[in-house]
Amino acid sequence: MLLVPLDTAQADSAGRLDALRALDAALETAPDQDEIRTTLKLAHGYITGRDRDERNVATGISLAEDLAEQGVAEAQFLLGMVYTSPELGYLDRGKAFAMLRRAASQEFPPAYVALADLYLNGWGTEGDPAEAWRLFQQAAGESGQAAAAGELGMGLMLLEGLHVERDEALGLSLLRQSAEAGYPHAQLVMGEMSARDDIGGPADYDQATRWFEQALEQGYVHAATALGQLHEQGLGRPKDAGKAAEYYRQAAEAGEPGALAGLARLHETGRGVPRDQAKARELYARAEALGGPAAPSMQSEPPPAAASPLQGFWYRARPSERVTPHDARQFEIIAADGRMGILEKLSERQYRVGTKTRVALAGDTARYFISGEDEPRQYRMRIEDADTIFLTHPDEPGFVMHRLPEDRHMLRAMLRLTLTGEAVGFSARDIVHSSEPQSSEQMLEDLFGSSGEREALASRDKTPLFDGSRSFVASMWGHADIILAQMPGPPFSGVLYRDGEPWMAALSGSVVAIGDAGAKGWSYMGEVLREAARPLSADN
C-alpha cells in the first residue's frame, strides 16, 4: 500500500494468498510434457495441501528442486514463492532471489513482479529500485495477471516517487487500470486509498467497500480483513463488532496476520465475541509469528532485554560509512523489554515501518528475534562510546548504530509509534509556513479546514499553542491514521477529548499527535496514548 506494502502481500514477505495464486498460475502454464507436468502438480499439492489431507512442504520442495535443476521455470518460480512465505516454514530470501532470477531469465512473466519486489525491498539482494522499475515495466508489457501486477507495482512507485519522479495522476491511473482488469491486490489498494482522505480525494467508504468486496469475491482474504476493520471502527456504517469478527474469522482461517490480530483484539476486549484472554493471547502469537503485531500488554518471548546501552533511539550505517541522521536510511528504537521498532526511509518524504523484531542481550551478544525465522540472528556487540555501538556477524557485513540526537523530535515520535505494531509507514509533508504565532484555532483550520474540530478547544483561552514559523506533519497510515505536528516548545500537556474520545495528545519533545477526523485516527488514539505512556527504559 502506499497503504499496502510494495511486496506481494501484507507481511514482510510474499504472503500465503498471493503465493498460492502465483503457484496456481505456474501450474496452469506448466510445460506439456506429461512427466514434468505431473511432477509439478504433485509438488504444488504437497506444498499447498491442495487435494491432500495435510501438507508436506519438504516433499514438495524436493520434487520442485529436481525440476528446477532441469531448468523448468515454473518450478523455479514455485520455489521462489515458497522461500518468500514465512508461514510455510522455509523462509530464505537469498534462495528465493536465486530461483526467481533464473525463472525471469527464461522470460517467465510471473517471476518479473516477484523478483521486482525483492529488488525494491532489498530482500535477498542489494536494494535496486531502478531494476525493480524495469521488471515492473517488463511485466506490464505482458498480458493477463502479470501485466496487471506490473501496472500495480509501477503505480505504487510513481505515487511514492521511488526511483521515478512522483506522478500522482499517472500512478492512480495505473492502479485503477490494474484493479479494473480484475487484479485483486490492486482492488485492495484502491479500496484502502478510497478509505483515506489523501490521494484521490475525500474518503469514500462505499467505494472502498465495493473494491474490497470485488477482491474478496476472488478469494483475496486481505480484503476480508479490510472489511472487518470498516465494521469494527464504524467507517461509513454503524460500528458492528460481530460483523467485524465474521470477516476477521474468514481471513484468519487462511492465516492472514492482520485478521488474526483483529480477532485477538475483539476477544481481548469482549466486543462481538466472548471475552477470552487466553484465546486473544493465542491469536496474537499466531499473528506475530506471521509478521503481524503483538498486543503491547501481551508480548510473547523472547525474554526482556537486560538494562543496556542498546535502549534508546538509533540510526544505522555500515562501518565504513560516515552518515548523519539526515542521510541515514534506517532508524531504530529499542525498549527496555526488548521490543524494537524500525523506521526505514524510502525517500525524503516516505518512511516504512517494521515491528517484527525483538532484541535480547547475553553478555556481549545481541540476539535479534525476527518473525518467520526459527533461530535468532546473533551479533557481537562492541561499545565504542555512549553514542556508538558496533554489531558484527560472521556471515554479514555488520553495522554501526549511532544514537539519534535529542533534538530529532519528529523522528523520535515516529519511532515511538512503531512500537504500537499498527503502523505501515509515514508520509511527510509541510503544511504551515507562517512568520506569526498561531492560535490553536488557526492551526486546526490549517490542519482540517473545518470548524468542527476548532469547537473542541472553544473552552480554552486564546494563548497561541503553535508559536513557531513552521510546523511539520507526518501522516501515518496502517490500521488508522493520525497526524504528527511539530512546533517549537510543548504546546500543552495531557490529552484533549471530543465526545468522550481522545483526539489530540502531547508527545515528547515538540510533537503532538492528532487523530485525523476524516479517516480513522480518533479510534486509533487510544493505542497511541497507551504506547506513549509506556516507559522506554527504566530511566524514562
Secondary structure, DSSP 8 states (H G I E B T S, - for coil): --SS-SSSSSSSS--HHHHHHHHHHHHHT--S-HHHHHHHHHHHHHHH-TTSSS--HHHHHHHHHHHHHTT-HHHHHHHHHHTT-GGGT---HHHHHHHHHHHHHTT-HHHHHHHHHHHHHTSSS---HHHHHHHHHHHHTS-HHHHHHHHHHHHHHHHHTSSS---HHHHHHHHHHHHHTT-HHHHHHHHHHHTSSBTTBS--HHHHHHHHHHHHHTT-HHHHHHHHHHHHHTSSS---HHHHHHHHHHHHTTT-HHHHHHHHHHHHHTSSS---HHHHHHHHHHHHHTT----GGG--SS----S-TT-EEEEEE-TT----TTT-SEEEEE-TTSBEEEEEESSSSEEEEE--EEEEEETTEEEEEETT-SS-EEEEEEEEETTEEEEEETTEEEEEEEE--TT-HHHHHHHHHHTTS-EEEEEEEEEEE-SS-B-HHHHHHHHHSSSHHHHTTTTS----SB-SSEEEEEEEEESS-EEEEE-SS---SSEEEETTEEEEEE-STTEEEEE-TTTTHHHHHHHHHHHHHS-SSTT-
